[in-house]
Structure formats: C-alpha cells, structure tokens
Amino acid sequence: MSQTHAFVGCYTGYEPGQLGWVGSKQPGEGILSFSFDNADGSLSPTGKLTRQDSPTWLEVHPNRRFLVAVHDLSHHTGVPAGVGFVTSYEVRPDGGLEKICTRPSGGHGNTCASFDRTGRFLLLTRYWEGGISVLPFDPDTGMLGDVTSRPEHTGAGPHKLRQASPHPHGIHGDPKTDLVYVMDLGIDKVCQYRLDTATGQLSPHGELILSPGSGPRGINFHPSLRVAYVNCELDGTVVVCTVEDEKGLLPIQTVRCYPDDFDGRGHPENLGKGDFWGAEGCLSADGSHYYYICRVHQSIAVFTVERGAGKLSFASRHALAANSNARNLTLDPSGRFLLVASQDADCVECFRIDPGTGALELAHTQDAPCPADVAII
C-alpha cells in the first residue's frame, strides 16, 4: 500500500444560487486534505482544512514541493475589476499546507494556473476580464513575484451569452519550447505567445482559429508524441493538433465527445447555457487513452489514442454521479486511477483505469462540498 497526499479545492464564498454555473447548495471552505491510497483508490480525510476563497484550480510545481491555488473570484460576488489573487503553499510531510505568500494576479476569474517548462514562471488566466498574467516563481522557496506581463484579448463569438467578450479559460506552456497556449472560450481561438524566460514577458506568436461557437477551454500534451488535445466546452468536442516547435498548433482531427443523439440545450442541469457543456480532459500516463468530461450528460468519454499520429477513436463511456457536472479530472501519480471533482454532486469520484482498454471502474466516492479540482502529491 502506498499513501500519497490529495488536496481538493472547493468553490467557496457564494450563496446557493448566486453563481449561475454552480448547482451545489453546499459551499466549501477552501482546500481539503486527504490521504490517498493508490492500491485501492480510497481517500481518507486528514481533518486538515486550508481556508481560501474559491480555490478552483490547484497546480503542483514540477518539483512537487509546492502547491499553487487560484482564487477564482468573480464580479458575481462583488469583486471589482482588476482584483484577483493567487496563493502558494508548501506541502508538509503530514499532508498539511503551509502558506508561503499571496500575490495579486492582475484581475479576477483566475480559472487556470500552470507553470512554464522551466518552473520559474506561473501562467494565469483572467476569465472575466479577457486577459492573462505571468508571475515569477522561485522554485527554491515557493515565493511568487509581481506580475511581469498582462496581455489582453479582444473579440467575441457567436454565442451571445457565453461569448460576448474574450474569456481565456485555460493556459499552458509547451513542454519542450517557450511557447504558451491560451484557450479563449469567448473568441474561439487558441492564442499563442512566446515567453521570454529572462524577463517574464509574453509576445504574440500567432493563433489557432477554431470553429465558431466551439469555446476552447483547455489543452493536454501527449507524453511522447508532439501532439496536443484542445478540449472545447461549447460544442462538446476535442481538437487534435500536431505541435511544431516554431509554428505551434496545427489541427488534424476534431472528435465529438457526446452521444450523437444527446441534446443538452434545454436540460435543467445545463448551467452552461450552450448546446453542450464539456469540461476538462486528460491523458492516461502512457498516452494510450484520452478522457473528456461530458457535463449534463454526466459521463466521461474514453478515447483510444492512435500510436503513430495521436488521433482519437471512441472506446467507451462511463457514467458519473447523478447531477455531477464535474469540473476537473486528475490522474494519480501511479497512473492507475482517475479522480474526478463532481462539483454539483458534492463528491470526488475515483475510477480504476483498465491499462489495456482504458475503461473506467468506480473504486471510491468521497464526500466533499462543491469540489472543483483535485491535486495529488
């Protein structure tokens, strides 16, 4: 039996019904700490609670000593424009978190945080303000610096409610180059930048224009192929792209993730108010399978990854908890389990992965109020 630390960030600081995209009536209080058993996939509460406002995205530093959590604040709770924060923590041997610092992020709606390939810069989205931010990060101390770059996006998309303005939802650095990819749900583009790792400045480096109304949300890079998978929220698809060191992303395939006969637009659980309401995706540890959350349908679509080109073919589907509307999913370090933050079902679901077929089997369900993300160290 091998025990590791698991942390669950929960939506906090709202009244039930106040946030239109949150169906749970049980607000959390911050970051919950668990012991995770990667022999059977069970989570055991440690009783430790780190109080923080809406830590909806948790990011582990590559050296696995530090955890960064965003404060996913919005104007819905009275936060003024230009106000946002991110906090870094040291992970203690007993599974507790010791706060290192909190820094202004340059704006609210910090829906995603990730490190560049050097581990010396933190990349942040500002969903509600249509921009992104870069902050220096000291990998020895876990200290965050002041914002070094703060690009703004312009434009709109065809969905009048969800795409009236830019909404960067996901941001990730290329694992092999200094390119940075920003998935902007509001303008149907992946905006590409080059990061100057001496100054922390971003410079525009082209863009990938996707189908109108697709709503790109996040990206996953294959562990061995130069292939990336852009998960789109509003049309329920994933766009498979080759990755070139200089040009960036080049699309080669678009795959629908919802069942062909599913119509979610008028469904009472469709708080996303689009034709579909896809969430995050991830790859298995060996890159042989890809997983995509189908909110409203309350399922995970499983795809087989072609060995050579990295294209996808549908393999299976597994049901999530009723009313799940899961926000994020995380692979455990052993690669044997997939943990899903089933936000509106107030639980974390842990699935055992079949190494041959990629199929999922529910191994454990853990109560957690309005969980948004899971991190395992």
C-alpha positions in Angstrom: 0.0 0.0 0.0 1.3 3.5 -0.9 -0.1 6.6 0.7 0.1 10.0 -1.1 -1.4 13.4 -0.3 -4.5 14.5 -2.1 -5.9 18.0 -2.0 -9.4 19.1 -3.1 -10.1 22.7 -3.9 -13.8 23.7 -3.3 -15.9 26.6 -4.5 -16.4 29.0 -1.6 -17.6 32.5 -0.8 -21.0 32.3 -2.5 -24.6 31.8 -1.5 -26.6 28.9 -3.1 -27.9 30.1 -6.5 -25.6 33.2 -6.6 -23.2 31.7 -9.2 -25.2 30.6 -12.2 -22.8 27.8 -13.2 -22.7 26.2 -9.7 -25.6 23.9 -8.9 -24.3 22.7 -5.5 -26.0 24.1 -2.4 -23.1 23.2 -0.2 -20.3 25.8 -0.5 -16.9 24.6 0.6 -14.4 26.4 2.9 -11.2 26.1 1.0 -8.8 23.2 0.4 -9.5 19.8 1.9 -6.6 17.4 2.7 -6.8 13.6 2.2 -4.6 10.6 2.3 -4.8 8.8 -1.0 -4.2 5.0 -1.2 -3.1 4.1 -4.7 -3.6 0.4 -4.0 -7.4 0.7 -3.8 -8.1 4.3 -4.8 -9.6 5.3 -1.5 -9.4 8.8 0.0 -9.2 9.2 3.8 -9.9 12.7 5.3 -7.0 14.0 7.4 -9.1 16.6 9.1 -6.9 19.4 7.8 -8.6 22.4 6.1 -6.8 25.3 4.4 -9.2 28.2 4.3 -9.1 30.1 1.0 -11.6 31.8 -1.3 -12.7 29.6 -4.2 -9.5 27.5 -4.9 -11.0 26.1 -8.1 -7.6 25.3 -9.7 -4.8 23.6 -7.9 -1.4 23.3 -9.6 1.5 21.2 -8.3 5.0 22.6 -9.1 7.2 20.2 -11.1 9.5 19.7 -8.0 6.4 18.5 -6.1 7.3 20.6 -3.1 4.8 23.4 -3.7 1.1 23.8 -4.5 -0.4 26.9 -6.1 -4.1 27.7 -5.8 -6.0 30.4 -7.6 -8.8 32.5 -6.0 -11.5 32.1 -8.7 -13.2 35.4 -7.8 -15.9 37.0 -10.0 -18.0 40.1 -10.2 -21.0 38.0 -9.2 -19.8 38.2 -5.6 -19.0 41.9 -5.7 -15.3 41.7 -6.7 -14.3 44.8 -8.6 -12.4 44.8 -11.9 -8.7 44.3 -11.7 -8.8 42.4 -8.4 -7.6 38.8 -8.2 -5.1 36.7 -6.2 -3.1 33.5 -6.3 -1.6 31.8 -3.3 1.4 29.4 -3.0 1.8 26.7 -0.3 4.5 24.4 0.9 3.3 20.8 1.1 4.2 19.5 4.6 5.2 15.8 5.2 1.9 15.3 7.2 -0.2 16.4 4.3 -0.9 19.9 5.6 -0.3 23.1 3.6 1.8 25.9 4.9 1.1 29.3 3.2 4.1 31.0 1.7 2.5 34.1 0.1 -0.5 35.6 -1.7 0.1 37.9 -4.7 -2.3 40.0 -6.9 -2.9 38.3 -10.2 -3.9 41.4 -12.1 -7.6 40.6 -12.4 -10.4 38.2 -11.4 -11.6 35.0 -12.9 -8.4 33.1 -12.4 -9.8 29.8 -13.8 -6.4 28.2 -14.6 -2.8 28.3 -13.4 0.2 26.4 -14.8 4.0 26.6 -14.8 6.1 27.1 -17.8 8.6 24.4 -18.7 11.4 26.0 -16.6 9.2 26.0 -13.4 10.2 29.7 -12.9 7.0 31.4 -14.1 3.4 30.9 -13.2 0.8 31.5 -16.0 -2.7 32.6 -15.1 -6.0 33.3 -16.9 -8.3 36.2 -16.1 -11.5 34.8 -17.4 -13.9 37.7 -16.6 -11.5 40.4 -17.8 -10.4 38.7 -21.0 -6.6 38.5 -20.3 -3.8 36.5 -18.9 -0.9 37.2 -16.4 2.6 36.0 -15.8 4.2 35.9 -12.3 7.8 34.9 -11.4 8.1 31.8 -9.2 11.1 30.8 -7.1 11.3 27.0 -7.2 13.6 27.0 -4.1 11.3 29.0 -1.8 7.9 28.9 -3.4 7.7 32.7 -3.4 5.6 34.4 -6.1 6.7 37.7 -7.6 4.8 40.6 -9.1 3.1 40.4 -12.5 5.6 40.7 -15.3 3.2 40.5 -18.3 -0.5 41.1 -18.7 -1.8 40.7 -22.3 -5.4 41.5 -23.1 -7.6 39.8 -25.7 -10.2 41.3 -28.0 -13.2 40.0 -29.9 -16.3 37.9 -29.5 -18.0 34.7 -30.6 -21.5 33.7 -31.9 -22.9 32.6 -28.6 -24.4 35.8 -27.2 -24.4 34.8 -23.6 -21.1 32.9 -23.3 -19.1 34.7 -26.0 -20.0 38.4 -25.7 -16.3 39.1 -24.9 -13.0 37.3 -24.6 -12.8 34.6 -21.8 -9.4 32.9 -21.5 -10.2 29.7 -19.6 -7.0 27.6 -19.9 -3.3 28.5 -20.2 -0.4 26.0 -20.5 3.2 26.2 -21.7 4.6 23.9 -24.3 6.6 21.1 -22.5 9.5 21.5 -25.0 9.6 25.1 -26.1 8.9 28.6 -24.7 5.6 28.8 -26.5 2.5 29.4 -24.3 -1.0 28.4 -25.4 -4.2 30.3 -24.2 -7.6 28.7 -24.8 -10.0 31.6 -25.1 -13.6 30.3 -24.8 -15.1 33.7 -25.7 -13.4 34.2 -29.1 -12.9 30.6 -30.3 -9.2 30.9 -30.6 -6.0 29.4 -29.1 -3.8 32.5 -28.7 -0.1 31.6 -28.9 2.7 33.6 -27.2 6.4 33.2 -26.7 7.7 33.6 -23.1 10.9 35.4 -22.5 12.3 33.3 -19.7 14.8 36.1 -18.7 12.1 38.9 -18.3 8.8 37.1 -17.9 7.4 39.0 -20.9 5.0 37.4 -23.4 5.0 38.3 -27.1 2.2 37.2 -29.5 3.1 34.3 -31.7 0.2 33.5 -33.9 -3.2 32.0 -33.2 -5.3 28.9 -34.0 -8.8 29.8 -35.1 -11.3 27.1 -34.2 -14.9 26.5 -35.3 -17.3 29.3 -34.4 -19.1 28.6 -31.1 -16.6 25.8 -30.1 -15.5 27.5 -26.9 -11.9 26.1 -26.4 -11.3 25.5 -22.7 -8.1 23.6 -22.0 -5.2 21.6 -23.5 -3.3 18.4 -22.8 0.1 17.4 -24.3 0.9 13.8 -25.2 3.8 12.4 -23.1 5.8 11.1 -26.1 4.2 12.4 -29.3 4.3 16.0 -30.5 0.5 16.1 -30.3 -1.8 18.2 -28.2 -5.6 17.9 -27.4 -7.7 21.0 -27.1 -10.9 20.4 -25.2 -13.8 22.6 -26.3 -16.7 23.4 -23.9 -19.5 24.8 -26.0 -19.6 22.3 -28.9 -18.5 19.2 -26.9 -15.5 18.4 -29.0 -11.8 17.8 -28.7 -9.4 19.1 -31.4 -6.3 17.0 -32.0 -3.3 19.1 -33.1 0.3 18.3 -34.1 2.8 20.6 -32.3 5.6 22.3 -34.2 8.4 24.0 -32.3 8.1 27.2 -34.3 4.6 27.4 -35.6 2.8 25.9 -32.6 -0.6 24.0 -33.1 -1.8 22.6 -36.4 -5.2 20.8 -36.2 -5.5 17.3 -37.7 -8.8 16.0 -36.3 -12.0 17.1 -34.5 -13.9 14.5 -32.5 -17.4 14.8 -30.9 -17.4 13.6 -27.3 -21.2 13.5 -26.5 -23.5 10.7 -27.8 -24.9 11.5 -31.2 -28.5 11.5 -30.0 -27.9 13.7 -27.0 -29.5 17.2 -26.9 -28.5 19.1 -23.8 -29.6 22.6 -24.6 -32.8 22.6 -22.7 -31.7 20.2 -19.9 -32.3 21.6 -16.4 -28.7 20.6 -15.4 -27.2 22.6 -18.3 -26.0 25.5 -16.3 -23.5 26.3 -19.1 -26.4 27.6 -21.3 -24.8 26.3 -24.5 -25.6 23.4 -26.9 -23.1 21.3 -24.8 -21.2 21.9 -21.6 -17.9 20.0 -21.8 -15.3 20.4 -19.1 -11.7 19.3 -18.8 -9.8 16.4 -20.5 -6.7 14.4 -19.7 -4.5 11.6 -21.0 -3.6 8.3 -19.4 0.0 8.1 -18.1 1.3 6.3 -21.1 -0.8 8.4 -23.5 -2.8 5.5 -24.8 -6.2 6.9 -23.8 -7.9 10.3 -23.6 -10.7 11.2 -21.2 -13.2 14.1 -21.6 -15.9 15.2 -19.1 -19.4 15.5 -20.6 -21.3 17.6 -18.2 -25.1 17.5 -18.3 -24.9 14.0 -19.8 -22.9 13.2 -16.6 -20.4 10.9 -18.2 -16.7 10.6 -19.2 -16.0 9.8 -22.8 -13.0 7.4 -23.3 -10.9 7.5 -26.5 -8.1 5.3 -27.8 -5.1 7.3 -28.9 -3.5 6.1 -32.2 0.1 5.2 -31.6 1.6 7.0 -34.6 -0.3 10.1 -35.3 -2.1 10.5 -31.9 -5.6 10.7 -33.5 -8.6 9.6 -31.4 -11.2 6.9 -31.8 -14.1 6.4 -29.4 -13.6 3.4 -27.0 -16.2 3.6 -24.2 -18.2 5.8 -21.8 -18.6 5.7 -18.1 -21.4 7.3 -16.0 -20.6 9.9 -13.4 -22.7 10.6 -10.3 -26.2 12.0 -10.8 -26.1 15.8 -11.2 -22.3 15.6 -11.3 -21.5 18.5 -13.6 -17.8 17.6 -12.9 -15.4 20.5 -13.4 -11.9 18.8 -13.4 -10.2 15.4 -13.5 -6.8 14.3 -12.3 -4.6 11.3 -12.9 -2.9 10.0 -9.8 0.9 9.6 -9.9 0.8 5.8 -10.2 -1.3 6.2 -13.4 -3.8 3.6 -12.1 -6.6 5.9 -11.0 -8.6 8.9 -12.4 -10.0 11.3 -9.8 -13.0 13.5 -10.8 -14.2 16.6 -9.0 -18.0 16.1 -9.3 -18.9 19.6 -8.3 -22.7 19.6 -8.1 -22.8 16.1 -6.6 -20.6 17.2 -3.7 -18.1 14.4 -4.1 -14.8 13.2 -5.6 -15.2 10.1 -7.6 -12.1 7.8 -8.1 -12.1 5.4 -11.0 -9.7 2.5 -11.6 -8.3 2.5 -15.1 -8.0 -0.7 -17.1 -4.5 -0.5 -18.5 -5.4 -2.3 -21.7 -8.7 -0.8 -22.7 -8.7 2.5 -20.8 -12.1 1.6 -19.4 -13.1 3.1 -16.0 -14.5 1.3 -12.9 -15.7 3.2 -9.9 -13.4 2.4 -7.0 -14.3 5.0 -4.3 -16.5 8.0 -3.7 -15.6 10.6 -1.1 -17.9 13.4 0.2 -16.6 16.9 -0.5 -18.7 20.1 -0.6 -18.7 21.6 -4.1 -15.3 20.2 -5.3 -13.7 22.0 -8.2 -10.3 20.4 -8.6 -8.1 17.6 -7.2 -4.3 17.6 -6.8 -2.2 14.6 -5.7 1.4 14.8 -4.5 
